[in-house]
Structure formats: structure tokens, C-alpha cells
């Protein structure tokens, strides 16, 4: 999988395009930016999406992700640096023949189990599923799980909630890497817990922060030297820092 380079001009264009979009559309935008518009990124499973965006993040900003949270036990603020390697499956298994591959439309991996007198066949969630279901609330979760159900035998109508929850429990098994949980421990009270890291959301926050800092640099250097945005972006970050200090 080839992850594209991201120039500062492209980063600003991505930020501008995604500023008015929701989380799912931004995830699609970031995935398309990573590999180009010709690839069917909407067909990626969540693990595939996370792997793509983590690789993209490594090339753009490095492998260490600064994160902040509060201890759920004592409320102590906690700042940690999470390595991208921690968010990938510890031992990737060989990809199933049906796993999605960039450049070709294929079906996501599937699994099956028996419950409520029926054989339930389900598949991994994809980015297309997230785009199709409005986020938030119990109904959206149920709608996503229903989209994962490929077939039931016999077909006797909608599945009860407890069966859909069993589908949810089994999804990580067919798509390792779909969940990006980080093990944390509070240095104050010693409480240990696991927190989910939103890979597309974290990457978007970094792009937005970088874009805003870059625009302030453009603004400052335009006022000091009369440069255009193109002039500023043509100067390396190290040289820009010098000019900003000199104009300071």
C-alpha cells in the first residue's frame, strides 16, 4: 500500500475541504488524501482504514501521538505519548482471501455463529457503513450492526438485540485492528483502564492544528515582507522560523 506524501499546500487544501464536514466524511477525505482518489477507500474495513491513516500519520508527523485524558477514578489529568505500533494488532494474521485490497473491490472478511435458533453470518464494518449511518445514539449502533449481518438461516425477520450485541462482540475477531484501545495507568491513584483512540479524529485534529499555525505564519510574513501565501510555503519551515524571529 503506497501512502502519499503531504505537502504543506496540500495540507491546507485538505483542512479547508474538511472543515465543514462530519467525522465520517473527514475520515473518507483523509483516506483519499493518503492514497489518491482512484482507490476505493470506502470499501476498507475499519482495521484497513486505521492502518492506512496510521501510516499516513507516520509520514506526515511521525510515530508518536500526543494524547490527553482524565483518570476516570480520581479525575487526574493525564498526558501520554502513544506510539502508532501500539494501535496496530500485535501479530497480524495473513489476510483472508476476501479481505479488502486497495485497487480492487472485494468483500470484507466474514464470520458466523448460531444464536436464537438461527445461523448468523456477519461481516466486518467498513467505512461505507459509517458513511451510510448517521452517528450518535442507540439507533445508529443498531443500524451499523444490522448492516454487518450478511444472512440468517432461517430468515425469520429482524434479529433481537442480544444477537446483534453478539455480532458486535465478534467483530474484532474478523477485523483485528478495528479497535484501537490504549492501556493507561494513572500515576496518581494507580487506576488502570483502557481507552479507545479515534485514529481519524486524532489525525484530523493534528492537521487542523498544523494548518492554523501555518496560516498564522503566512499572515505574519505577509505583513512583514509583503509575501504571498505561495511565497511563504516555498520557504522551508526552518527558514520561516528565522524570518518570523527577525520580523518579531
SULSUL-V427842 format. One record per residue. N is the residue number from 1. PSI is psi as a letter, one per 20 degrees, with the letter a starting at -180 (NA if undefined). BURIAL is + if it has 24 or more other C-alpha atoms within 12 Angstrom, else -. D_CENTER is the distance of its C-alpha to the mean C-alpha in whole Angstrom. Layout:
# SULSUL-V427842
N_PSI_BURIAL_D_CENTER ; N_PSI_BURIAL_D_CENTER
This chain:
# SULSUL-V427842
1_p_-_17 ; 2_p_-_17 ; 3_p_+_15 ; 4_q_+_16 ; 5_q_-_18 ; 6_o_+_17 ; 7_r_-_20 ; 8_h_+_21 ; 9_g_+_22 ; 10_h_-_19 ; 11_g_+_17 ; 12_h_+_19 ; 13_h_-_19 ; 14_g_+_15 ; 15_g_+_15 ; 16_g_-_18 ; 17_h_-_17 ; 18_i_+_14 ; 19_h_-_16 ; 20_j_-_18 ; 21_r_-_15 ; 22_r_-_13 ; 23_g_+_9 ; 24_g_+_9 ; 25_h_+_11 ; 26_h_+_9 ; 27_g_+_6 ; 28_g_+_9 ; 29_g_+_11 ; 30_g_+_8 ; 31_g_+_9 ; 32_h_+_12 ; 33_h_+_13 ; 34_h_+_12 ; 35_i_+_14 ; 36_q_-_17 ; 37_i_-_17 ; 38_i_-_20 ; 39_q_+_17 ; 40_m_+_16 ; 41_h_+_12 ; 42_i_+_13 ; 43_i_+_14 ; 44_q_+_12 ; 45_r_+_11 ; 46_h_+_8 ; 47_g_+_9 ; 48_g_+_10 ; 49_g_+_6 ; 50_g_+_5 ; 51_g_+_9 ; 52_g_+_9 ; 53_h_+_6 ; 54_g_+_8 ; 55_g_+_11 ; 56_g_+_10 ; 57_g_+_10 ; 58_g_+_13 ; 59_h_-_15 ; 60_g_+_14 ; 61_i_+_15 ; 62_a_-_16 ; 63_i_-_14 ; 64_o_-_15 ; 65_o_+_13 ; 66_p_-_15 ; 67_q_+_15 ; 68_q_-_17 ; 69_r_+_18 ; 70_q_-_21 ; 71_p_-_23 ; 72_i_-_24 ; 73_g_-_27 ; 74_i_-_29 ; 75_j_-_26 ; 76_p_-_27 ; 77_q_-_24 ; 78_p_-_22 ; 79_p_-_20 ; 80_q_-_19 ; 81_o_-_17 ; 82_p_+_14 ; 83_q_+_15 ; 84_h_+_12 ; 85_h_+_14 ; 86_h_+_14 ; 87_i_+_11 ; 88_q_+_12 ; 89_p_+_15 ; 90_h_-_18 ; 91_n_-_20 ; 92_p_-_18 ; 93_q_-_21 ; 94_p_-_22 ; 95_p_-_20 ; 96_q_-_22 ; 97_h_-_24 ; 98_j_-_22 ; 99_q_+_19 ; 100_p_+_17 ; 101_p_+_18 ; 102_p_+_17 ; 103_i_-_20 ; 104_p_-_21 ; 105_o_-_21 ; 106_r_-_21 ; 107_q_+_20 ; 108_q_+_18 ; 109_q_+_19 ; 110_r_+_22 ; 111_r_+_24 ; 112_q_+_27 ; 113_r_+_29 ; 114_p_-_32 ; 115_q_-_32 ; 116_k_-_34 ; 117_j_-_37 ; 118_q_-_34 ; 119_p_-_32 ; 120_p_+_28 ; 121_p_+_26 ; 122_r_+_22 ; 123_r_+_19 ; 124_q_+_16 ; 125_q_+_13 ; 126_r_+_12 ; 127_h_+_10 ; 128_h_+_14 ; 129_g_+_14 ; 130_h_+_12 ; 131_h_+_13 ; 132_i_-_17 ; 133_p_+_17 ; 134_p_-_17 ; 135_q_-_15 ; 136_p_-_17 ; 137_r_-_20 ; 138_h_-_21 ; 139_h_-_22 ; 140_h_-_19 ; 141_g_+_18 ; 142_g_+_21 ; 143_g_+_20 ; 144_g_+_17 ; 145_h_+_19 ; 146_h_+_22 ; 147_h_+_20 ; 148_i_+_19 ; 149_o_+_23 ; 150_g_+_25 ; 151_q_+_28 ; 152_p_+_31 ; 153_o_-_34 ; 154_r_-_36 ; 155_o_-_35 ; 156_k_-_36 ; 157_a_-_34 ; 158_q_-_30 ; 159_q_+_29 ; 160_r_-_30 ; 161_h_-_27 ; 162_h_-_28 ; 163_g_+_27 ; 164_h_+_24 ; 165_h_-_23 ; 166_h_+_24 ; 167_g_+_22 ; 168_g_+_19 ; 169_h_-_20 ; 170_i_+_21 ; 171_g_+_17 ; 172_h_+_16 ; 173_h_+_19 ; 174_i_+_18 ; 175_m_+_15 ; 176_p_+_14 ; 177_i_+_11 ; 178_h_+_10 ; 179_p_+_10 ; 180_m_+_9 ; 181_q_+_12 ; 182_p_+_14 ; 183_p_-_18 ; 184_q_+_20 ; 185_p_+_24 ; 186_p_+_25 ; 187_i_-_28 ; 188_g_-_30 ; 189_i_-_31 ; 190_j_-_29 ; 191_p_-_27 ; 192_q_-_24 ; 193_r_-_21 ; 194_p_-_18 ; 195_p_-_15 ; 196_p_-_11 ; 197_p_+_9 ; 198_n_+_6 ; 199_g_+_3 ; 200_h_+_3 ; 201_g_+_6 ; 202_g_+_7 ; 203_g_+_7 ; 204_g_+_9 ; 205_h_+_11 ; 206_g_+_12 ; 207_g_+_13 ; 208_g_+_15 ; 209_g_-_17 ; 210_g_+_17 ; 211_g_+_19 ; 212_g_-_21 ; 213_g_-_22 ; 214_g_+_23 ; 215_h_+_25 ; 216_h_-_27 ; 217_g_+_28 ; 218_g_+_29 ; 219_g_-_31 ; 220_g_+_33 ; 221_h_+_34 ; 222_g_-_35 ; 223_h_-_37 ; 224_g_-_38 ; 225_i_-_39 ; 226_j_-_38 ; 227_q_-_36 ; 228_r_-_33 ; 229_g_-_30 ; 230_h_-_30 ; 231_g_-_33 ; 232_g_+_30 ; 233_i_+_27 ; 234_i_-_30 ; 235_p_-_31 ; 236_q_-_29 ; 237_h_-_27 ; 238_g_-_30 ; 239_h_-_32 ; 240_g_+_31 ; 241_h_-_31 ; 242_g_-_35 ; 243_h_-_35 ; 244_g_+_34 ; 245_h_-_36 ; 246_h_-_39 ; 247_i_-_39 ; 248_NA_-_38
